[in-house]
Amino acid sequence: RPRHYIARALDPEKVKIDESGKATAIVQGKTEIKAVYYRGLNAKAQIYVPSLRIKPAVVTTMLANTEKQFNAYYDVYDGQGETKITPDAKWASSDESVAGVNKKGIVSAKEKGMANISVSYKGLPKTVSVIVESGLVVNCSADKANASVNENVAFTAYPEGGTAPYFYKWIGDDGLSGTNEIVEKAYLTTGT
């Protein structure tokens, strides 16, 4: 039977519609399709393509024999925002000898190497890499996310592993420098 309507995507970067009218999502998010019938009638339909996110979302370096909480978030783009679904998702590691993960999303670093931590929920997969180091790992933080002009920002180094005592050397393109665990710098402009 011939088709008596024309369907088109209002945002063709998000959804593709074939000759039969079948819509296929290209990216995650919310979009609309419109069907125009042969007698001038038309209809619109909203399409929600859910997303899955892992936090931390970037390659994470961990020290052997430590643990870190990873979380999974699901969003159907219905205006309600994303939902934390960590314990309801299925977690897996590509190499349990390097890093394992339990059903609560806690990653256990075991030995030096790299493993991919994967999560799946309602058919959506997501993966992030974990690098396990056996030596010294240093994470840094600032005491302020935003600073006013001439306000001091304190930067702190948090070493794990290796052999204490630790020796510090801070070098930044913005003039930050120092040799202590905590250094401070006042900036001439506001920023984040």
C-alpha positions as a Markdown table, in Angstrom:
| # | Residue | x | y | z |
|---|---|---|---|---|
| 1 | Arg | 0.0 | 0.0 | 0.0 |
| 2 | Pro | 1.6 | 3.4 | -0.9 |
| 3 | Arg | 2.5 | 5.8 | 1.8 |
| 4 | His | 0.2 | 8.9 | 1.9 |
| 5 | Tyr | 2.4 | 11.1 | 4.1 |
| 6 | Ile | 5.8 | 12.6 | 4.2 |
| 7 | Ala | 7.8 | 12.5 | 7.4 |
| 8 | Arg | 10.7 | 14.8 | 8.1 |
| 9 | Ala | 13.0 | 15.5 | 11.1 |
| 10 | Leu | 13.0 | 19.0 | 12.4 |
| 11 | Asp | 16.6 | 18.5 | 13.5 |
| 12 | Pro | 18.2 | 16.1 | 11.0 |
| 13 | Glu | 21.5 | 16.0 | 13.0 |
| 14 | Lys | 19.6 | 14.1 | 15.8 |
| 15 | Val | 17.3 | 11.8 | 13.9 |
| 16 | Lys | 17.2 | 10.2 | 10.4 |
| 17 | Ile | 14.0 | 9.2 | 8.7 |
| 18 | Asp | 14.1 | 6.6 | 5.9 |
| 19 | Glu | 11.7 | 6.3 | 2.9 |
| 20 | Ser | 9.4 | 4.0 | 4.9 |
| 21 | Gly | 9.0 | 6.6 | 7.7 |
| 22 | Lys | 11.2 | 4.8 | 10.2 |
| 23 | Ala | 13.0 | 7.2 | 12.6 |
| 24 | Thr | 16.5 | 6.3 | 13.8 |
| 25 | Ala | 18.2 | 8.3 | 16.5 |
| 26 | Ile | 21.7 | 9.6 | 15.6 |
| 27 | Val | 22.6 | 11.3 | 18.9 |
| 28 | Gln | 21.2 | 11.5 | 22.4 |
| 29 | Gly | 18.8 | 14.3 | 23.3 |
| 30 | Lys | 15.4 | 15.5 | 22.5 |
| 31 | Thr | 14.0 | 16.3 | 19.0 |
| 32 | Glu | 10.8 | 16.3 | 16.9 |
| 33 | Ile | 9.6 | 14.8 | 13.7 |
| 34 | Lys | 6.7 | 16.0 | 11.6 |
| 35 | Ala | 4.4 | 14.0 | 9.3 |
| 36 | Val | 2.4 | 15.8 | 6.6 |
| 37 | Tyr | -0.5 | 13.8 | 5.2 |
| 38 | Tyr | -1.8 | 13.9 | 1.6 |
| 39 | Arg | -4.8 | 16.0 | 2.6 |
| 40 | Gly | -2.8 | 18.7 | 4.3 |
| 41 | Leu | -3.2 | 17.2 | 7.8 |
| 42 | Asn | 0.0 | 17.1 | 9.9 |
| 43 | Ala | 1.2 | 15.8 | 13.2 |
| 44 | Lys | 4.4 | 16.3 | 15.3 |
| 45 | Ala | 6.0 | 13.8 | 17.7 |
| 46 | Gln | 8.7 | 14.4 | 20.2 |
| 47 | Ile | 11.4 | 11.9 | 20.4 |
| 48 | Tyr | 13.6 | 11.4 | 23.5 |
| 49 | Val | 16.8 | 9.5 | 23.1 |
| 50 | Pro | 18.2 | 8.8 | 26.6 |
| 51 | Ser | 21.8 | 9.1 | 27.6 |
| 52 | Leu | 24.0 | 7.4 | 30.1 |
| 53 | Arg | 27.0 | 9.1 | 31.8 |
| 54 | Ile | 29.7 | 7.9 | 34.1 |
| 55 | Lys | 31.4 | 10.1 | 36.7 |
| 56 | Pro | 34.3 | 10.5 | 36.7 |
| 57 | Ala | 33.9 | 10.8 | 32.9 |
| 58 | Val | 37.6 | 11.1 | 32.0 |
| 59 | Val | 40.5 | 8.7 | 32.3 |
| 60 | Thr | 41.1 | 8.2 | 36.0 |
| 61 | Thr | 44.5 | 7.4 | 37.6 |
| 62 | Met | 44.4 | 5.4 | 40.8 |
| 63 | Leu | 47.0 | 4.0 | 43.1 |
| 64 | Ala | 47.2 | 0.2 | 43.5 |
| 65 | Asn | 45.2 | -1.1 | 46.6 |
| 66 | Thr | 42.9 | 1.9 | 46.7 |
| 67 | Glu | 39.1 | 2.2 | 45.9 |
| 68 | Lys | 37.1 | 5.0 | 44.2 |
| 69 | Gln | 33.4 | 5.5 | 43.8 |
| 70 | Phe | 32.2 | 5.7 | 40.2 |
| 71 | Asn | 28.6 | 6.8 | 39.6 |
| 72 | Ala | 26.2 | 6.3 | 36.6 |
| 73 | Tyr | 23.5 | 8.8 | 35.6 |
| 74 | Tyr | 20.6 | 8.3 | 33.2 |
| 75 | Asp | 18.8 | 11.1 | 31.4 |
| 76 | Val | 15.7 | 10.8 | 29.1 |
| 77 | Tyr | 15.6 | 14.6 | 28.3 |
| 78 | Asp | 12.1 | 15.0 | 29.5 |
| 79 | Gly | 12.9 | 18.1 | 31.5 |
| 80 | Gln | 13.3 | 16.2 | 34.8 |
| 81 | Gly | 17.1 | 16.1 | 34.6 |
| 82 | Glu | 19.3 | 13.1 | 35.0 |
| 83 | Thr | 18.8 | 10.4 | 37.6 |
| 84 | Lys | 21.6 | 8.7 | 39.6 |
| 85 | Ile | 21.2 | 5.0 | 38.8 |
| 86 | Thr | 24.5 | 3.6 | 40.1 |
| 87 | Pro | 23.2 | 0.5 | 42.0 |
| 88 | Asp | 20.7 | -0.3 | 39.3 |
| 89 | Ala | 23.2 | -0.4 | 36.5 |
| 90 | Lys | 25.4 | -3.3 | 35.4 |
| 91 | Trp | 29.1 | -2.7 | 36.0 |
| 92 | Ala | 32.0 | -4.6 | 34.5 |
| 93 | Ser | 35.8 | -4.4 | 34.1 |
| 94 | Ser | 37.8 | -5.3 | 31.0 |
| 95 | Asp | 40.7 | -6.6 | 33.2 |
| 96 | Glu | 39.8 | -7.7 | 36.8 |
| 97 | Ser | 43.5 | -8.3 | 37.6 |
| 98 | Val | 44.1 | -4.5 | 37.1 |
| 99 | Ala | 40.9 | -3.0 | 38.5 |
| 100 | Gly | 37.6 | -4.6 | 39.5 |
| 101 | Val | 34.2 | -3.0 | 40.0 |
| 102 | Asn | 31.4 | -4.1 | 42.2 |
| 103 | Lys | 27.6 | -3.7 | 41.7 |
| 104 | Lys | 27.7 | -0.4 | 43.6 |
| 105 | Gly | 30.2 | 1.2 | 41.2 |
| 106 | Ile | 33.2 | 1.0 | 43.6 |
| 107 | Val | 36.3 | 0.5 | 41.6 |
| 108 | Ser | 39.2 | -1.4 | 43.3 |
| 109 | Ala | 42.6 | -0.8 | 41.9 |
| 110 | Lys | 44.7 | -3.9 | 42.1 |
| 111 | Glu | 47.9 | -3.8 | 40.1 |
| 112 | Lys | 49.7 | -1.6 | 37.6 |
| 113 | Gly | 48.1 | -1.4 | 34.2 |
| 114 | Met | 44.9 | -0.2 | 32.4 |
| 115 | Ala | 41.3 | -1.4 | 32.5 |
| 116 | Asn | 38.1 | -0.2 | 31.0 |
| 117 | Ile | 35.2 | 0.2 | 33.5 |
| 118 | Ser | 31.9 | -0.3 | 31.7 |
| 119 | Val | 28.4 | 0.4 | 32.8 |
| 120 | Ser | 25.1 | -0.5 | 31.0 |
| 121 | Tyr | 21.5 | 0.5 | 31.8 |
| 122 | Lys | 18.4 | -0.1 | 29.7 |
| 123 | Gly | 20.6 | -1.2 | 26.7 |
| 124 | Leu | 22.9 | 1.9 | 26.8 |
| 125 | Pro | 26.6 | 1.3 | 27.3 |
| 126 | Lys | 29.3 | 3.7 | 28.6 |
| 127 | Thr | 33.0 | 3.1 | 29.3 |
| 128 | Val | 35.8 | 5.0 | 31.0 |
| 129 | Ser | 39.4 | 4.0 | 31.4 |
| 130 | Val | 41.2 | 3.5 | 34.7 |
| 131 | Ile | 45.0 | 3.6 | 34.9 |
| 132 | Val | 46.5 | 1.9 | 38.0 |
| 133 | Glu | 49.9 | 3.0 | 39.1 |
| 134 | Ser | 52.0 | 1.4 | 41.8 |
| 135 | Gly | 54.2 | 4.4 | 42.6 |
| 136 | Leu | 53.4 | 8.0 | 43.5 |
| 137 | Val | 50.1 | 9.5 | 42.4 |
| 138 | Val | 49.5 | 13.2 | 43.1 |
| 139 | Asn | 46.1 | 14.9 | 42.8 |
| 140 | Cys | 45.7 | 18.7 | 43.2 |
| 141 | Ser | 42.8 | 21.0 | 44.2 |
| 142 | Ala | 42.1 | 24.7 | 44.6 |
| 143 | Asp | 40.2 | 26.1 | 47.6 |
| 144 | Lys | 38.0 | 28.2 | 45.4 |
| 145 | Ala | 36.2 | 27.5 | 42.1 |
| 146 | Asn | 35.9 | 31.3 | 41.4 |
| 147 | Ala | 38.2 | 34.1 | 42.6 |
| 148 | Ser | 37.8 | 37.8 | 42.7 |
| 149 | Val | 40.6 | 40.2 | 41.6 |
| 150 | Asn | 43.6 | 40.1 | 44.1 |
| 151 | Glu | 41.9 | 37.3 | 46.1 |
| 152 | Asn | 44.3 | 34.5 | 47.1 |
| 153 | Val | 43.6 | 31.0 | 45.8 |
| 154 | Ala | 45.2 | 28.2 | 47.7 |
| 155 | Phe | 46.4 | 25.1 | 45.7 |
| 156 | Thr | 47.0 | 21.8 | 47.6 |
| 157 | Ala | 48.8 | 18.7 | 46.5 |
| 158 | Tyr | 47.6 | 15.3 | 47.8 |
| 159 | Pro | 50.3 | 12.7 | 47.2 |
| 160 | Glu | 49.5 | 9.0 | 47.6 |
| 161 | Gly | 52.0 | 6.1 | 47.5 |
| 162 | Gly | 55.7 | 6.5 | 46.8 |
| 163 | Thr | 58.1 | 7.2 | 49.7 |
| 164 | Ala | 57.7 | 10.2 | 52.1 |
| 165 | Pro | 58.9 | 12.8 | 52.8 |
| 166 | Tyr | 57.6 | 14.4 | 49.6 |
| 167 | Phe | 59.3 | 17.4 | 47.9 |
| 168 | Tyr | 57.1 | 19.8 | 46.0 |
| 169 | Lys | 57.7 | 22.1 | 43.0 |
| 170 | Trp | 54.8 | 24.1 | 41.6 |
| 171 | Ile | 55.1 | 25.7 | 38.1 |
| 172 | Gly | 52.2 | 27.3 | 36.3 |
| 173 | Asp | 51.9 | 29.2 | 33.1 |
| 174 | Asp | 50.1 | 31.9 | 35.1 |
| 175 | Gly | 53.1 | 32.6 | 37.4 |
| 176 | Leu | 52.1 | 30.1 | 40.1 |
| 177 | Ser | 55.2 | 28.7 | 41.7 |
| 178 | Gly | 56.3 | 27.3 | 45.1 |
| 179 | Thr | 58.0 | 24.4 | 46.9 |
| 180 | Asn | 55.4 | 23.6 | 49.6 |
| 181 | Glu | 52.4 | 21.2 | 49.8 |
| 182 | Ile | 50.1 | 24.3 | 49.7 |
| 183 | Val | 50.8 | 27.4 | 47.5 |
| 184 | Glu | 48.8 | 30.6 | 47.1 |
| 185 | Lys | 48.4 | 33.0 | 44.3 |
| 186 | Ala | 46.4 | 36.2 | 43.8 |
| 187 | Tyr | 45.1 | 36.8 | 40.3 |
| 188 | Leu | 44.8 | 40.2 | 38.5 |
| 189 | Thr | 41.6 | 39.1 | 36.7 |
| 190 | Thr | 38.5 | 37.1 | 37.7 |
| 191 | Gly | 38.2 | 33.6 | 36.5 |
| 192 | Thr | 37.4 | 30.0 | 37.1 |
